Amino acid sequence: RLLWCVMIFIIANKVSASCPKDCRCPSEAPRCAAGVSLMLDNCGCCKVCARQLFEDCSKTQPCDTSKGLECNFGGRYGSAKGICRAKSDGRTCEYNSKIYQNGETFRPNCKHQCTCMDGAVGCVSLCPHELLLPKPDCAKPRRVKIPGQCCEQLVCPEETKTDSSDTKKHRRKASKGKTSEDELFSKNDLCFLVTLLKLLWRVQCLSQTTAWSPCSKSCGTGVSTRVTNRNTRCKLVKETRICEVRPCKQLTLKKGQKCNHTEKASHPVKLSYAGCRSLKKFQPKYCGFCSDERCCRPHRTQTLSVHFECRNGEIFSRMVMMIESCKCSLDCSSSNEKTPDLYRLLNDVHKLRM
């Protein structure tokens, strides 16, 4: 009997991990934790939260391919379950004197969660409300620390200005001749709908968008972020784009040339990201360098939506920064590059505020 129970358990375990005959998905997509991708399972059925490093995986619970993870079945033939491990060609990361494996997720502090992605460290904020812009009528916003909590809260001090007595009298007179909305609603449903439509038409979305942050890496692939409310719900969200200021190979200057502001790729190439390659070829521009103390950085850029394809056939899109022109100056305060020698730093990441 014990043997039969063990066999039934193994068979049930395999069936649950393999693809079902009929796709039955929840009505709403699951909400994933910070830094966890929402992706389609390998059966092509349902949207699921991707499994992370060293977690169990299967066809219905795929690994996070955007972090360079793959489901390792340990060489067992026909095995339905495995463990998420980093691809062998991924490089490790060094952060705060600690080494992290490719695909490993860690928290350097209570405000950020980071992931090692092929030698680069990418981080997401665990305090999204700290990135929100203040209301337009808030003149002097400030962040306040709350006892017992890590994230700060954005507070807008109340305005101390009071209306003059003449203004108050004018408002009282104007309000006497108007019917309150509560009285109007109680008369009939039609009036309620008309008033509601008028109120909805008055609501206008004030466009708020921050500038793109500098690229997190001086050479090679990095990330850049901004906050915007340019969406159908007029809700402030954080956007991320892939950026590459320059390749990590040593750039050369022509004889007698002190600065090479902008350099264009010699031929069209496919862009790479997290082990996946773009469907289309591009001929990107890069920022050069100067032989003196000047630093070169992007001056004008545009953002394109690029589709990438992975080895397992998965296709996803990411926003990518395309450089139009670069500017070289003596102001190197916001530049993380070292000139004239360029080399890849393992901890060359976006600086976090501790």
C-alpha positions, 0 to 999 in steps of 0.5 A, spaced: 500 500 500 505 504 501 508 503 494 502 504 491 501 511 495 508 513 493 507 511 485 500 515 485 504 521 489 509 521 483 504 521 478 500 526 480 506 531 481 508 529 474 501 531 471 500 537 475 507 540 473 506 538 465 501 542 460 494 541 462 489 538 456 485 545 457 487 551 459 484 554 465 486 561 468 484 565 473 480 571 471 485 576 473 492 576 472 496 575 478 500 580 482 507 579 482 512 581 488 517 587 486 522 585 481 518 579 479 516 578 472 509 577 469 510 572 463 506 567 459 507 559 462 511 555 457 504 551 455 502 558 452 496 558 457 496 563 463 500 569 465 504 567 471 509 570 476 516 567 474 520 563 478 526 566 481 533 563 483 533 556 486 526 555 486 522 549 483 520 550 476 516 546 471 512 548 464 507 551 468 511 555 473 517 557 468 523 561 470 524 568 469 528 569 463 529 576 463 534 575 469 538 569 465 534 563 469 533 557 466 529 550 469 535 545 470 532 538 470 539 535 473 539 531 467 533 526 469 530 524 463 522 526 462 523 530 469 517 534 470 520 539 475 526 542 476 530 548 479 531 555 477 538 556 475 543 561 472 545 560 465 552 557 465 554 563 460 552 569 465 557 573 469 557 574 476 556 581 480 560 584 485 556 589 490 558 592 496 564 587 497 559 581 496 559 576 490 552 575 487 551 569 482 547 571 475 540 571 476 541 572 484 536 577 487 538 580 493 536 587 498 542 591 499 537 595 503 530 596 505 528 600 500 531 596 494 531 589 491 536 588 486 538 582 481 544 580 478 544 580 470 550 577 466 555 582 470 550 588 471 546 589 477 539 592 476 534 594 482 527 596 483 524 600 488 520 597 494 518 604 496 514 606 489 510 612 493 517 615 494 517 616 486 511 619 485 511 627 483 507 632 488 500 635 487 501 641 482 498 645 488 503 643 493 508 648 493 513 645 498 513 638 498 517 634 503 519 627 505 517 625 512 520 618 516 515 614 519 517 611 525 517 603 524 517 604 517 523 604 512 519 608 506 518 615 507 512 619 506 511 625 501 507 630 505 504 637 503 504 642 508 497 645 509 496 652 506 496 657 511 493 663 507 485 664 508 480 667 504 479 674 505 472 676 508 469 679 502 471 673 498 467 669 503 461 673 502 461 672 495 462 665 495 456 665 500 452 669 495 453 665 489 452 658 493 445 661 495 442 661 488 445 654 486 442 647 488 446 642 492 448 636 488 445 632 494 438 635 492 439 634 485 441 627 486 435 625 490 430 628 484 431 623 479 436 618 476 437 622 470 439 629 473 444 624 477 447 622 470 447 628 467 451 632 473 456 626 473 458 626 466 459 634 467 464 632 473 467 627 469 468 632 463 471 637 468 477 632 470 483 634 466 490 630 466 495 634 468 501 631 464 507 630 469 514 627 466 521 627 469 527 627 465 530 620 464 536 619 469 543 618 467 545 611 464 547 606 470 553 604 466 559 608 463 560 602 458 556 596 456 548 595 457 545 599 463 538 602 465 535 609 465 528 610 469 523 616 469 516 617 472 510 619 468 503 619 468 502 619 460 497 613 460 490 612 460 489 612 467 493 618 468 497 614 474 504 616 475 508 610 474 515 608 473 518 607 466 525 603 465 529 603 458 535 600 456 541 604 455 548 603 452 552 610 452 558 606 449 561 599 448 566 597 453 572 596 448 577 601 447 575 607 443 580 610 438 581 617 436 584 620 430 591 623 429 590 630 432 583 629 434 582 631 442 575 629 442 570 624 439 563 626 440 559 621 437 561 615 434 556 610 429 556 603 429 560 600 423 554 596 421 547 594 423 547 589 429 542 586 433 541 588 440 542 584 446 539 584 453 538 578 458 541 573 453 535 575 448 536 578 441 532 584 438 528 581 432 530 587 428 537 590 426 540 597 428 545 601 427 546 605 434 550 611 435 555 611 441 558 617 445 566 617 444 571 620 449 576 626 450 583 625 451 583 631 456 579 632 462 572 633 458 567 628 459 562 626 453 555 624 455 548 623 451 545 630 449 539 628 445 536 621 445 530 618 443 526 612 446 524 606 441 520 600 443 524 594 441 522 586 440 527 581 443 526 574 442 529 568 447 532 562 445 526 558 448 522 562 443 519 567 448 518 574 445 518 581 449 518 588 448 523 593 452 524 601 451 531 602 448 535 609 448 537 611 442 543 616 442 542 622 437 547 626 439 553 627 445 556 633 448 563 633 451 564 638 457 568 639 463 562 638 468 563 631 470 559 631 476 553 627 474 558 622 469 560 615 472 565 615 466 573 614 467 577 618 461 581 616 457 581 609 459 574 605 459 573 599 462 568 595 465 567 595 473 563 589 476 560 594 481 559 599 475 551 600 477 546 606 479 548 609 485 543 608 491 541 612 496 542 609 503 
